[in-house]
Amino acid sequence: MSQFDNVSVVKKANVYFDGKCISHTVQLPDGTKKSVGVILPSTLTFNTGVAEIMECVSGVCRYRIKGEDWKSSGAGQSFKVPGNSSFEIEVSGEPYHYVCHFA
Amino acid sequence: MSQFDNVSVVKKANVYFDGKCISHTVQLPDGTKKSVGVILPSTLTFNTGVAEIMECVSGVCRYRIKGEDWKSSGAGQSFKVPGNSSFEIEVSGEPYHYVCHFA
């Protein structure tokens, strides 16, 4: 699916790292919140509260979950980050488009 | 209203000017398309196909519609750009969050 249907979208974006990461919050009919976003070429570190699943919509990234090795993730692939952890993400070339699912 | 309800959201963002402007496309139940986006500090020129109304959700900008003078637009304010025209927009300091309505 290239889009979410029957959802609410918060008009104001979430801007992280001076705009290197920008997302909009989406709420599904069952109350579940997700975010749709973009990471521009950069290497960023994100801390997690709850566990997150990063689903790649377009582009590719390298990522390293705390305590693990660097891996790659491209369109149609996902990776899960535990809660109360962190991950580094490296994007080069094209923007990395994602959906973030909170678990 | 701080959000759109019962809409569809395209997961992949629209990235303009190397990421200085990033938006997501939203479709209302009646088929109307809008976009929710952010412009980071920069001065950009956009060309219009159909007429557009730029509604400021947060932040402030200066803008100049082709053939007119520079004006300002802040949260809660809107400006309309004719179709087949262009406008310059200047954002400094905080990001400018907007909803773009196509007329």
N, CA and C atoms of all chains as a GROMACS GRO file, in nm:
protein
  618
    1MET      N    1   0.085  -0.120   0.000
    1MET     CA    2   0.000   0.000   0.000
    1MET      C    3   0.088   0.124   0.000
    2SER      N    4   0.058   0.212  -0.092
    2SER     CA    5   0.139   0.334  -0.101
    2SER      C    6   0.082   0.447  -0.017
    3GLN      N    7  -0.035   0.423   0.044
    3GLN     CA    8  -0.095   0.528   0.126
    3GLN      C    9  -0.172   0.469   0.244
    4PHE      N   10  -0.194   0.552   0.345
    4PHE     CA   11  -0.284   0.517   0.455
    4PHE      C   12  -0.421   0.577   0.424
    5ASP      N   13  -0.527   0.500   0.451
    5ASP     CA   14  -0.662   0.552   0.429
    5ASP      C   15  -0.735   0.569   0.562
    6ASN      N   16  -0.831   0.659   0.562
    6ASN     CA   17  -0.916   0.681   0.681
    6ASN      C   18  -0.835   0.712   0.806
    7VAL      N   19  -0.738   0.799   0.791
    7VAL     CA   20  -0.653   0.834   0.905
    7VAL      C   21  -0.665   0.983   0.936
    8SER      N   22  -0.614   1.020   1.052
    8SER     CA   23  -0.598   1.161   1.085
    8SER      C   24  -0.451   1.197   1.066
    9VAL      N   25  -0.427   1.319   1.023
    9VAL     CA   26  -0.290   1.367   1.002
    9VAL      C   27  -0.272   1.499   1.074
   10VAL      N   28  -0.171   1.508   1.157
   10VAL     CA   29  -0.141   1.634   1.225
   10VAL      C   30  -0.077   1.728   1.125
   11LYS      N   31  -0.130   1.850   1.117
   11LYS     CA   32  -0.083   1.943   1.014
   11LYS      C   33   0.060   1.989   1.038
   12LYS      N   34   0.097   2.007   1.163
   12LYS     CA   35   0.233   2.054   1.193
   12LYS      C   36   0.329   1.935   1.194
   13ALA      N   37   0.439   1.950   1.124
   13ALA     CA   38   0.537   1.842   1.113
   13ALA      C   39   0.623   1.832   1.239
   14ASN      N   40   0.691   1.720   1.251
   14ASN     CA   41   0.795   1.702   1.351
   14ASN      C   42   0.928   1.725   1.281
   15VAL      N   43   1.006   1.819   1.330
   15VAL     CA   44   1.134   1.853   1.265
   15VAL      C   45   1.247   1.816   1.360
   16TYR      N   46   1.334   1.724   1.316
   16TYR     CA   47   1.446   1.679   1.399
   16TYR      C   48   1.578   1.714   1.331
   17PHE      N   49   1.679   1.737   1.410
   17PHE     CA   50   1.815   1.760   1.358
   17PHE      C   51   1.817   1.866   1.248
   18ASP      N   52   1.764   1.984   1.281
   18ASP     CA   53   1.765   2.097   1.186
   18ASP      C   54   1.701   2.063   1.052
   19GLY      N   55   1.607   1.969   1.054
   19GLY     CA   56   1.536   1.938   0.931
   19GLY      C   57   1.593   1.820   0.854
   20LYS      N   58   1.698   1.758   0.908
   20LYS     CA   59   1.751   1.640   0.838
   20LYS      C   60   1.650   1.526   0.843
   21CYS      N   61   1.563   1.529   0.942
   21CYS     CA   62   1.453   1.433   0.952
   21CYS      C   63   1.323   1.509   0.978
   22ILE      N   64   1.226   1.488   0.890
   22ILE     CA   65   1.097   1.555   0.902
   22ILE      C   66   0.988   1.450   0.890
   23SER      N   67   0.894   1.451   0.984
   23SER     CA   68   0.784   1.355   0.976
   23SER      C   69   0.651   1.420   1.009
   24HIS      N   70   0.545   1.355   0.966
   24HIS     CA   71   0.409   1.394   1.006
   24HIS      C   72   0.346   1.277   1.081
   25THR      N   73   0.274   1.309   1.186
   25THR     CA   74   0.209   1.207   1.268
   25THR      C   75   0.074   1.170   1.208
   26VAL      N   76   0.051   1.040   1.201
   26VAL     CA   77  -0.072   0.984   1.145
   26VAL      C   78  -0.138   0.900   1.254
   27GLN      N   79  -0.270   0.912   1.264
   27GLN     CA   80  -0.342   0.829   1.362
   27GLN      C   81  -0.444   0.742   1.289
   28LEU      N   82  -0.435   0.611   1.313
   28LEU     CA   83  -0.528   0.518   1.249
   28LEU      C   84  -0.662   0.517   1.322
   29PRO      N   85  -0.766   0.461   1.255
   29PRO     CA   86  -0.899   0.459   1.317
   29PRO      C   87  -0.900   0.392   1.455
   30ASP      N   88  -0.810   0.296   1.477
   30ASP     CA   89  -0.809   0.226   1.606
   30ASP      C   90  -0.726   0.301   1.711
   31GLY      N   91  -0.678   0.420   1.675
   31GLY     CA   92  -0.604   0.501   1.772
   31GLY      C   93  -0.452   0.487   1.762
   32THR      N   94  -0.407   0.386   1.688
   32THR     CA   95  -0.264   0.365   1.670
   32THR      C   96  -0.198   0.484   1.602
   33LYS      N   97  -0.086   0.530   1.658
   33LYS     CA   98  -0.013   0.638   1.594
   33LYS      C   99   0.110   0.586   1.521
   34LYS      N  100   0.132   0.643   1.402
   34LYS     CA  101   0.251   0.613   1.323
   34LYS      C  102   0.306   0.746   1.274
   35SER      N  103   0.422   0.743   1.214
   35SER     CA  104   0.466   0.866   1.148
   35SER      C  105   0.519   0.833   1.010
   36VAL      N  106   0.496   0.925   0.916
   36VAL     CA  107   0.549   0.913   0.781
   36VAL      C  108   0.654   1.022   0.768
   37GLY      N  109   0.773   0.984   0.725
   37GLY     CA  110   0.879   1.084   0.725
   37GLY      C  111   0.988   1.059   0.624
   38VAL      N  112   1.080   1.152   0.625
   38VAL     CA  113   1.195   1.152   0.534
   38VAL      C  114   1.321   1.183   0.613
   39ILE      N  115   1.429   1.112   0.580
   39ILE     CA  116   1.560   1.148   0.632
   39ILE      C  117   1.647   1.186   0.513
   40LEU      N  118   1.702   1.306   0.518
   40LEU     CA  119   1.791   1.356   0.412
   40LEU      C  120   1.932   1.305   0.440
   41PRO      N  121   2.019   1.308   0.337
   41PRO     CA  122   2.155   1.255   0.355
   41PRO      C  123   2.222   1.309   0.482
   42SER      N  124   2.260   1.220   0.570
   42SER     CA  125   2.317   1.256   0.701
   42SER      C  126   2.337   1.128   0.780
   43THR      N  127   2.404   1.139   0.893
   43THR     CA  128   2.412   1.028   0.988
   43THR      C  129   2.358   1.080   1.121
   44LEU      N  130   2.251   1.020   1.167
   44LEU     CA  131   2.179   1.068   1.285
   44LEU      C  132   2.166   0.957   1.388
   45THR      N  133   2.152   0.996   1.514
   45THR     CA  134   2.128   0.899   1.620
   45THR      C  135   1.993   0.930   1.685
   46PHE      N  136   1.907   0.832   1.690
   46PHE     CA  137   1.775   0.846   1.751
   46PHE      C  138   1.767   0.758   1.876
   47ASN      N  139   1.709   0.812   1.979
   47ASN     CA  140   1.680   0.733   2.099
   47ASN      C  141   1.535   0.687   2.093
   48THR      N  142   1.509   0.567   2.138
   48THR     CA  143   1.372   0.516   2.138
   48THR      C  144   1.314   0.518   2.279
   49GLY      N  145   1.186   0.547   2.288
   49GLY     CA  146   1.113   0.531   2.413
   49GLY      C  147   1.052   0.392   2.408
   50VAL      N  148   0.942   0.382   2.332
   50VAL     CA  149   0.887   0.249   2.305
   50VAL      C  150   0.963   0.190   2.186
   51ALA      N  151   0.942   0.062   2.162
   51ALA     CA  152   1.006  -0.003   2.047
   51ALA      C  153   0.950   0.056   1.918
   52GLU      N  154   1.032   0.060   1.815
   52GLU     CA  155   0.991   0.117   1.688
   52GLU      C  156   1.025   0.021   1.574
   53ILE      N  157   0.939   0.018   1.476
   53ILE     CA  158   0.972  -0.052   1.351
   53ILE      C  159   0.984   0.053   1.241
   54MET      N  160   1.100   0.058   1.180
   54MET     CA  161   1.124   0.152   1.070
   54MET      C  162   1.106   0.078   0.939
   55GLU      N  163   1.002   0.116   0.866
   55GLU     CA  164   0.970   0.052   0.738
   55GLU      C  165   1.013   0.147   0.625
   56CYS      N  166   1.095   0.099   0.537
   56CYS     CA  167   1.144   0.184   0.428
   56CYS      C  168   1.044   0.187   0.312
   57VAL      N  169   1.004   0.308   0.275
   57VAL     CA  170   0.909   0.328   0.166
   57VAL      C  171   0.984   0.352   0.035
   58SER      N  172   1.096   0.420   0.043
   58SER     CA  173   1.177   0.451  -0.076
   58SER      C  174   1.317   0.488  -0.030
   59GLY      N  175   1.415   0.457  -0.113
   59GLY     CA  176   1.553   0.488  -0.078
   59GLY      C  177   1.617   0.373  -0.003
   60VAL      N  178   1.728   0.400   0.059
   60VAL     CA  179   1.802   0.298   0.131
   60VAL      C  180   1.878   0.364   0.245
   61CYS      N  181   1.903   0.289   0.351
   61CYS     CA  182   1.983   0.343   0.461
   61CYS      C  183   2.074   0.234   0.515
   62ARG      N  184   2.174   0.277   0.588
   62ARG     CA  185   2.247   0.186   0.674
   62ARG      C  186   2.208   0.222   0.816
   63TYR      N  187   2.202   0.123   0.903
   63TYR     CA  188   2.161   0.151   1.040
   63TYR      C  189   2.237   0.061   1.136
   64ARG      N  190   2.251   0.108   1.256
   64ARG     CA  191   2.316   0.028   1.360
   64ARG      C  192   2.239   0.045   1.490
   65ILE      N  193   2.173  -0.061   1.528
   65ILE     CA  194   2.103  -0.061   1.656
   65ILE      C  195   2.208  -0.076   1.766
   66LYS      N  196   2.186  -0.007   1.874
   66LYS     CA  197   2.282  -0.008   1.986
   66LYS      C  198   2.326  -0.151   2.020
   67GLY      N  199   2.456  -0.173   2.018
   67GLY     CA  200   2.510  -0.303   2.054
   67GLY      C  201   2.517  -0.402   1.939
   68GLU      N  202   2.469  -0.359   1.820
   68GLU     CA  203   2.472  -0.449   1.705
   68GLU      C  204   2.564  -0.396   1.595
   69ASP      N  205   2.569  -0.468   1.483
   69ASP     CA  206   2.652  -0.425   1.370
   69ASP      C  207   2.571  -0.340   1.272
   70TRP      N  208   2.642  -0.273   1.182
   70TRP     CA  209   2.577  -0.199   1.075
   70TRP      C  210   2.509  -0.294   0.978
   71LYS      N  211   2.387  -0.260   0.937
   71LYS     CA  212   2.312  -0.336   0.838
   71LYS      C  213   2.250  -0.238   0.739
   72SER      N  214   2.191  -0.291   0.632
   72SER     CA  215   2.125  -0.206   0.533
   72SER      C  216   1.976  -0.235   0.530
   73SER      N  217   1.898  -0.134   0.492
   73SER     CA  218   1.754  -0.152   0.476
   73SER      C  219   1.707  -0.069   0.357
   74GLY      N  220   1.634  -0.133   0.267
   74GLY     CA  221   1.586  -0.063   0.148
   74GLY      C  222   1.435  -0.074   0.135
   75ALA      N  223   1.382  -0.025   0.025
   75ALA     CA  224   1.238  -0.019   0.002
   75ALA      C  225   1.172  -0.154   0.027
   76GLY      N  226   1.067  -0.154   0.107
   76GLY     CA  227   0.993  -0.275   0.138
   76GLY      C  228   1.048  -0.351   0.257
   77GLN      N  229   1.164  -0.308   0.306
   77GLN     CA  230   1.224  -0.375   0.422
   77GLN      C  231   1.200  -0.294   0.549
   78SER      N  232   1.211  -0.362   0.661
   78SER     CA  233   1.189  -0.299   0.791
   78SER      C  234   1.297  -0.344   0.889
   79PHE      N  235   1.318  -0.263   0.991
   79PHE     CA  236   1.400  -0.311   1.103
   79PHE      C  237   1.338  -0.263   1.232
   80LYS      N  238   1.355  -0.345   1.336
   80LYS     CA  239   1.293  -0.316   1.464
   80LYS      C  240   1.398  -0.272   1.565
   81VAL      N  241   1.367  -0.167   1.635
   81VAL     CA  242   1.456  -0.114   1.738
   81VAL      C  243   1.387  -0.132   1.873
   82PRO      N  244   1.456  -0.192   1.970
   82PRO     CA  245   1.393  -0.212   2.101
   82PRO      C  246   1.360  -0.078   2.169
   83GLY      N  247   1.271  -0.081   2.264
   83GLY     CA  248   1.243   0.039   2.344
   83GLY      C  249   1.361   0.071   2.434
   84ASN      N  250   1.367   0.197   2.478
   84ASN     CA  251   1.475   0.243   2.566
   84ASN      C  252   1.612   0.205   2.512
   85SER      N  253   1.628   0.223   2.382
   85SER     CA  254   1.754   0.193   2.316
   85SER      C  255   1.787   0.310   2.223
   86SER      N  256   1.869   0.285   2.124
   86SER     CA  257   1.900   0.389   2.026
   86SER      C  258   1.948   0.324   1.898
   87PHE      N  259   1.946   0.401   1.791
   87PHE     CA  260   2.005   0.352   1.667
   87PHE      C  261   2.063   0.469   1.589
   88GLU      N  262   2.171   0.437   1.517
   88GLU     CA  263   2.229   0.532   1.423
   88GLU      C  264   2.174   0.499   1.286
   89ILE      N  265   2.151   0.600   1.206
   89ILE     CA  266   2.105   0.576   1.069
   89ILE      C  267   2.184   0.667   0.976
   90GLU      N  268   2.231   0.607   0.868
   90GLU     CA  269   2.314   0.679   0.772
   90GLU      C  270   2.246   0.676   0.636
   91VAL      N  271   2.218   0.794   0.584
   91VAL     CA  272   2.156   0.806   0.452
   91VAL      C  273   2.251   0.884   0.363
   92SER      N  274   2.276   0.830   0.244
   92SER     CA  275   2.359   0.905   0.150
   92SER      C  276   2.295   0.898   0.013
   93GLY      N  277   2.309   1.002  -0.064
   93GLY     CA  278   2.248   1.004  -0.196
   93GLY      C  279   2.103   1.047  -0.188
   94GLU      N  280   2.012   0.956  -0.223
   94GLU     CA  281   1.870   0.988  -0.223
   94GLU      C  282   1.811   0.989  -0.082
   95PRO      N  283   1.706   1.069  -0.061
   95PRO     CA  284   1.638   1.068   0.069
   95PRO      C  285   1.582   0.928   0.101
   96TYR      N  286   1.576   0.900   0.227
   96TYR     CA  287   1.519   0.775   0.277
   96TYR      C  288   1.378   0.808   0.329
   97HIS      N  289   1.277   0.748   0.267
   97HIS     CA  290   1.138   0.772   0.306
   97HIS      C  291   1.092   0.654   0.393
   98TYR      N  292   1.026   0.682   0.501
   98TYR     CA  293   0.990   0.574   0.593
   98TYR      C  294   0.852   0.590   0.654
   99VAL      N  295   0.803   0.479   0.706
   99VAL     CA  296   0.691   0.480   0.800
   99VAL      C  297   0.746   0.426   0.931
  100CYS      N  298   0.723   0.498   1.039
  100CYS     CA  299   0.766   0.451   1.171
  100CYS      C  300   0.644   0.398   1.246
  101HIS      N  301   0.653   0.271   1.283
  101HIS     CA  302   0.547   0.206   1.360
  101HIS      C  303   0.594   0.196   1.505
  102PHE      N  304   0.511   0.235   1.597
  102PHE     CA  305   0.547   0.227   1.739
  102PHE      C  306   0.488   0.099   1.796
  103ALA      N  307   0.574   0.021   1.860
  103ALA     CA  308   0.529  -0.111   1.905
  103ALA      C  309   0.502  -0.112   2.056
  104MET      N  310  -0.844   2.384   1.349
  104MET     CA  311  -0.818   2.240   1.350
  104MET      C  312  -0.670   2.215   1.332
  105SER      N  313  -0.616   2.135   1.420
  105SER     CA  314  -0.473   2.106   1.411
  105SER      C  315  -0.445   1.981   1.328
  106GLN      N  316  -0.551   1.913   1.285
  106GLN     CA  317  -0.530   1.793   1.205
  106GLN      C  318  -0.642   1.774   1.103
  107PHE      N  319  -0.613   1.693   1.002
  107PHE     CA  320  -0.715   1.650   0.907
  107PHE      C  321  -0.765   1.513   0.953
  108ASP      N  322  -0.896   1.490   0.946
  108ASP     CA  323  -0.952   1.361   0.984
  108ASP      C  324  -1.009   1.291   0.860
  109ASN      N  325  -1.012   1.158   0.868
  109ASN     CA  326  -1.071   1.076   0.760
  109ASN      C  327  -1.011   1.105   0.624
  110VAL      N  328  -0.879   1.113   0.621
  110VAL     CA  329  -0.811   1.140   0.495
  110VAL      C  330  -0.719   1.023   0.458
  111SER      N  331  -0.674   1.026   0.334
  111SER     CA  332  -0.568   0.935   0.291
  111SER      C  333  -0.437   1.013   0.288
  112VAL      N  334  -0.329   0.947   0.320
  112VAL     CA  335  -0.197   1.010   0.318
  112VAL      C  336  -0.102   0.924   0.237
  113VAL      N  337  -0.036   0.983   0.141
  113VAL     CA  338   0.064   0.912   0.063
  113VAL      C  339   0.189   0.896   0.149
  114LYS      N  340   0.239   0.772   0.156
  114LYS     CA  341   0.351   0.744   0.246
  114LYS      C  342   0.480   0.811   0.201
  115LYS      N  343   0.501   0.817   0.070
  115LYS     CA  344   0.625   0.877   0.020
  115LYS      C  345   0.608   1.028   0.012
  116ALA      N  346   0.705   1.100   0.065
  116ALA     CA  347   0.699   1.246   0.069
  116ALA      C  348   0.736   1.306  -0.066
  117ASN      N  349   0.703   1.433  -0.082
  117ASN     CA  350   0.749   1.514  -0.194
  117ASN      C  351   0.868   1.596  -0.142
  118VAL      N  352   0.982   1.580  -0.206
  118VAL     CA  353   1.103   1.650  -0.162
  118VAL      C  354   1.145   1.750  -0.269
  119TYR      N  355   1.146   1.878  -0.232
  119TYR     CA  356   1.182   1.984  -0.326
  119TYR      C  357   1.308   2.055  -0.278
  120PHE      N  358   1.386   2.105  -0.374
  120PHE     CA  359   1.503   2.187  -0.342
  120PHE      C  360   1.595   2.120  -0.239
  121ASP      N  361   1.635   1.996  -0.271
  121ASP     CA  362   1.728   1.923  -0.184
  121ASP      C  363   1.677   1.910  -0.040
  122GLY      N  364   1.546   1.909  -0.024
  122GLY     CA  365   1.490   1.889   0.110
  122GLY      C  366   1.460   2.017   0.185
  123LYS      N  367   1.480   2.132   0.121
  123LYS     CA  368   1.444   2.258   0.189
  123LYS      C  369   1.292   2.268   0.204
  124CYS      N  370   1.221   2.197   0.119
  124CYS     CA  371   1.074   2.189   0.128
  124CYS      C  372   1.035   2.043   0.117
  125ILE      N  373   0.964   1.994   0.218
  125ILE     CA  374   0.919   1.855   0.220
  125ILE      C  375   0.770   1.853   0.253
  126SER      N  376   0.694   1.782   0.171
  126SER     CA  377   0.550   1.773   0.200
  126SER      C  378   0.499   1.632   0.180
  127HIS      N  379   0.384   1.607   0.241
  127HIS     CA  380   0.312   1.482   0.218
  127HIS      C  381   0.176   1.516   0.159
  128THR      N  382   0.133   1.436   0.063
  128THR     CA  383   0.005   1.459  -0.003
  128THR      C  384  -0.108   1.393   0.076
  129VAL      N  385  -0.215   1.470   0.094
  129VAL     CA  386  -0.332   1.426   0.169
  129VAL      C  387  -0.452   1.433   0.076
  130GLN      N  388  -0.538   1.332   0.082
  130GLN     CA  389  -0.660   1.336   0.001
  130GLN      C  390  -0.782   1.329   0.091
  131LEU      N  391  -0.872   1.425   0.074
  131LEU     CA  392  -0.993   1.431   0.155
  131LEU      C  393  -1.098   1.333   0.101
  132PRO      N  394  -1.199   1.304   0.184
  132PRO     CA  395  -1.302   1.209   0.140
  132PRO      C  396  -1.368   1.249   0.008
  133ASP      N  397  -1.377   1.378  -0.020
  133ASP     CA  398  -1.441   1.422  -0.145
  133ASP      C  399  -1.345   1.421  -0.264
  134GLY      N  400  -1.223   1.372  -0.242
  134GLY     CA  401  -1.127   1.361  -0.351
  134GLY      C  402  -1.031   1.478  -0.362
  135THR      N  403  -1.060   1.586  -0.290
  135THR     CA  404  -0.972   1.703  -0.290
  135THR      C  405  -0.834   1.666  -0.238
  136LYS      N  406  -0.730   1.711  -0.311
  136LYS     CA  407  -0.594   1.688  -0.264
  136LYS      C  408  -0.534   1.815  -0.204
  137LYS      N  409  -0.463   1.798  -0.095
  137LYS     CA  410  -0.391   1.906  -0.030
  137LYS      C  411  -0.252   1.853   0.003
  138SER      N  412  -0.164   1.940   0.048
  138SER     CA  413  -0.038   1.888   0.100
  138SER      C  414  -0.006   1.956   0.231
  139VAL      N  415   0.056   1.879   0.320
  139VAL     CA  416   0.103   1.933   0.448
  139VAL      C  417   0.254   1.930   0.442
  140GLY      N  418   0.316   2.045   0.471
  140GLY     CA  419   0.460   2.048   0.450
  140GLY      C  420   0.534   2.146   0.538
  141VAL      N  421   0.663   2.146   0.518
  141VAL     CA  422   0.754   2.232   0.594
  141VAL      C  423   0.854   2.294   0.497
  142ILE      N  424   0.883   2.421   0.517
  142ILE     CA  425   0.994   2.484   0.446
  142ILE      C  426   1.098   2.524   0.551
  143LEU      N  427   1.220   2.476   0.529
  143LEU     CA  428   1.331   2.511   0.619
  143LEU      C  429   1.390   2.645   0.577
  144PRO      N  430   1.466   2.709   0.664
  144PRO     CA  431   1.521   2.840   0.632
  144PRO      C  432   1.590   2.842   0.494
  145SER      N  433   1.541   2.927   0.407
  145SER     CA  434   1.589   2.936   0.269
  145SER      C  435   1.503   3.037   0.196
  146THR      N  436   1.542   3.069   0.073
  146THR     CA  437   1.457   3.148  -0.016
  146THR      C  438   1.438   3.067  -0.143
  147LEU      N  439   1.313   3.032  -0.170
  147LEU     CA  440   1.281   2.940  -0.279
  147LEU      C  441   1.180   3.004  -0.374
  148THR      N  442   1.181   2.958  -0.498
  148THR     CA  443   1.081   3.004  -0.596
  148THR      C  444   1.001   2.884  -0.644
  149PHE      N  445   0.870   2.895  -0.630
  149PHE     CA  446   0.780   2.789  -0.674
  149PHE      C  447   0.695   2.838  -0.791
  150ASN      N  448   0.679   2.752  -0.889
  150ASN     CA  449   0.587   2.781  -0.999
  150ASN      C  450   0.454   2.712  -0.970
  151THR      N  451   0.345   2.778  -1.006
  151THR     CA  452   0.214   2.717  -0.985
  151THR      C  453   0.156   2.669  -1.117
  152GLY      N  454   0.086   2.555  -1.109
  152GLY     CA  455   0.006   2.510  -1.222
  152GLY      C  456  -0.134   2.565  -1.200
  153VAL      N  457  -0.208   2.500  -1.112
  153VAL     CA  458  -0.336   2.556  -1.068
  153VAL      C  459  -0.308   2.658  -0.957
  154ALA      N  460  -0.409   2.737  -0.923
  154ALA     CA  461  -0.394   2.834  -0.814
  154ALA      C  462  -0.373   2.760  -0.682
  155GLU      N  463  -0.300   2.819  -0.592
  155GLU     CA  464  -0.271   2.758  -0.462
  155GLU      C  465  -0.298   2.857  -0.349
  156ILE      N  466  -0.348   2.803  -0.239
  156ILE     CA  467  -0.358   2.884  -0.117
  156ILE      C  468  -0.261   2.824  -0.016
  157MET      N  469  -0.168   2.906   0.029
  157MET     CA  470  -0.069   2.862   0.127
  157MET      C  471  -0.116   2.909   0.264
  158GLU      N  472  -0.152   2.811   0.349
  158GLU     CA  473  -0.201   2.841   0.484
  158GLU      C  474  -0.090   2.810   0.583
  159CYS      N  475  -0.055   2.909   0.662
  159CYS     CA  476   0.054   2.890   0.760
  159CYS      C  477   0.002   2.823   0.887
  160VAL      N  478   0.064   2.711   0.922
  160VAL     CA  479   0.026   2.635   1.042
  160VAL      C  480   0.113   2.678   1.160
  161SER      N  481   0.238   2.709   1.133
  161SER     CA  482   0.332   2.750   1.238
  161SER      C  483   0.450   2.819   1.171
  162GLY      N  484   0.508   2.916   1.241
  162GLY     CA  485   0.621   2.988   1.185
  162GLY      C  486   0.575   3.111   1.110
  163VAL      N  487   0.664   3.166   1.032
  163VAL     CA  488   0.633   3.287   0.956
  163VAL      C  489   0.717   3.286   0.829
  164CYS      N  490   0.668   3.351   0.726
  164CYS     CA  491   0.747   3.364   0.602
  164CYS      C  492   0.727   3.501   0.543
  165ARG      N  493   0.816   3.539   0.453
  165ARG     CA  494   0.792   3.650   0.364
  165ARG      C  495   0.771   3.588   0.226
  166TYR      N  496   0.685   3.648   0.149
  166TYR     CA  497   0.658   3.593   0.017
  166TYR      C  498   0.635   3.705  -0.083
  167ARG      N  499   0.663   3.675  -0.208
  167ARG     CA  500   0.637   3.771  -0.315
  167ARG      C  501   0.577   3.697  -0.433
  168ILE      N  502   0.452   3.724  -0.457
  168ILE     CA  503   0.386   3.667  -0.574
  168ILE      C  504   0.434   3.745  -0.696
  169LYS      N  505   0.452   3.674  -0.805
  169LYS     CA  506   0.503   3.736  -0.928
  169LYS      C  507   0.430   3.866  -0.960
  170GLY      N  508   0.506   3.972  -0.974
  170GLY     CA  509   0.447   4.102  -1.009
  170GLY      C  510   0.397   4.182  -0.891
  171GLU      N  511   0.412   4.126  -0.768
  171GLU     CA  512   0.364   4.198  -0.649
  171GLU      C  513   0.481   4.232  -0.556
  172ASP      N  514   0.450   4.292  -0.443
  172ASP     CA  515   0.553   4.327  -0.345
  172ASP      C  516   0.570   4.215  -0.241
  173TRP      N  517   0.678   4.223  -0.166
  173TRP     CA  518   0.701   4.130  -0.056
  173TRP      C  519   0.599   4.157   0.055
  174LYS      N  520   0.542   4.047   0.110
  174LYS     CA  521   0.449   4.056   0.224
  174LYS      C  522   0.488   3.948   0.324
  175SER      N  523   0.425   3.951   0.440
  175SER     CA  524   0.452   3.849   0.542
  175SER      C  525   0.329   3.764   0.567
  176SER      N  526   0.350   3.641   0.610
  176SER     CA  527   0.239   3.553   0.646
  176SER      C  528   0.280   3.468   0.765
  177GLY      N  529   0.197   3.468   0.869
  177GLY     CA  530   0.227   3.391   0.990
  177GLY      C  531   0.116   3.294   1.023
  178ALA      N  532   0.129   3.227   1.136
  178ALA     CA  533   0.035   3.123   1.178
  178ALA      C  534  -0.110   3.171   1.170
  179GLY      N  535  -0.192   3.092   1.106
  179GLY     CA  536  -0.334   3.125   1.092
  179GLY      C  537  -0.364   3.209   0.970
  180GLN      N  538  -0.260   3.259   0.905
  180GLN     CA  539  -0.280   3.342   0.786
  180GLN      C  540  -0.258   3.259   0.658
  181SER      N  541  -0.314   3.310   0.550
  181SER     CA  542  -0.303   3.243   0.420
  181SER      C  543  -0.273   3.345   0.312
  182PHE      N  544  -0.215   3.297   0.203
  182PHE     CA  545  -0.208   3.382   0.084
  182PHE      C  546  -0.235   3.297  -0.039
  183LYS      N  547  -0.294   3.361  -0.139
  183LYS     CA  548  -0.334   3.290  -0.259
  183LYS      C  549  -0.244   3.327  -0.376
  184VAL      N  550  -0.200   3.226  -0.447
  184VAL     CA  551  -0.115   3.246  -0.564
  184VAL      C  552  -0.195   3.202  -0.686
  185PRO      N  553  -0.202   3.287  -0.788
  185PRO     CA  554  -0.277   3.250  -0.909
  185PRO      C  555  -0.215   3.128  -0.978
  186GLY      N  556  -0.293   3.063  -1.062
  186GLY     CA  557  -0.240   2.954  -1.143
  186GLY      C  558  -0.147   3.008  -1.251
  187ASN      N  559  -0.060   2.921  -1.301
  187ASN     CA  560   0.035   2.960  -1.406
  187ASN      C  561   0.113   3.085  -1.369
  188SER      N  562   0.154   3.090  -1.243
  188SER     CA  563   0.230   3.205  -1.194
  188SER      C  564   0.347   3.150  -1.112
  189SER      N  565   0.401   3.231  -1.025
  189SER     CA  566   0.509   3.185  -0.938
  189SER      C  567   0.514   3.272  -0.814
  190PHE      N  568   0.581   3.221  -0.712
  190PHE     CA  569   0.604   3.304  -0.593
  190PHE      C  570   0.738   3.267  -0.532
  191GLU      N  571   0.800   3.368  -0.472
  191GLU     CA  572   0.921   3.345  -0.393
  191GLU      C  573   0.878   3.338  -0.248
  192ILE      N  574   0.943   3.255  -0.173
  192ILE     CA  575   0.913   3.247  -0.030
  192ILE      C  576   1.044   3.244   0.047
  193GLU      N  577   1.050   3.327   0.151
  193GLU     CA  578   1.172   3.339   0.231
  193GLU      C  579   1.140   3.301   0.375
  194VAL      N  580   1.210   3.201   0.424
  194VAL     CA  581   1.193   3.155   0.562
  194VAL      C  582   1.326   3.172   0.634
  195SER      N  583   1.323   3.234   0.749
  195SER     CA  584   1.447   3.246   0.827
  195SER      C  585   1.414   3.214   0.972
  196GLY      N  586   1.509   3.154   1.040
  196GLY     CA  587   1.486   3.117   1.179
  196GLY      C  588   1.413   2.984   1.188
  197GLU      N  589   1.290   2.987   1.239
  197GLU     CA  590   1.213   2.864   1.259
  197GLU      C  591   1.155   2.814   1.127
  198PRO      N  592   1.135   2.682   1.116
  198PRO     CA  593   1.069   2.628   0.998
  198PRO      C  594   0.927   2.685   0.981
  199TYR      N  595   0.885   2.694   0.858
  199TYR     CA  596   0.750   2.740   0.823
  199TYR      C  597   0.668   2.616   0.789
  200HIS      N  598   0.565   2.590   0.868
  200HIS     CA  599   0.478   2.474   0.846
  200HIS      C  600   0.352   2.521   0.774
  201TYR      N  601   0.311   2.448   0.675
  201TYR     CA  602   0.197   2.494   0.594
  201TYR      C  603   0.104   2.382   0.551
  202VAL      N  604  -0.016   2.423   0.512
  202VAL     CA  605  -0.106   2.339   0.435
  202VAL      C  606  -0.122   2.408   0.301
  203CYS      N  607  -0.102   2.337   0.194
  203CYS     CA  608  -0.124   2.392   0.060
  203CYS      C  609  -0.256   2.340   0.005
  204HIS      N  610  -0.345   2.435  -0.026
  204HIS     CA  611  -0.475   2.402  -0.084
  204HIS      C  612  -0.467   2.434  -0.233
  205PHE      N  613  -0.512   2.341  -0.315
  205PHE     CA  614  -0.512   2.365  -0.460
  205PHE      C  615  -0.650   2.411  -0.502
  206ALA      N  616  -0.653   2.522  -0.573
  206ALA     CA  617  -0.784   2.582  -0.604
  206ALA      C  618  -0.825   2.555  -0.749
   0.00000   0.00000   0.00000
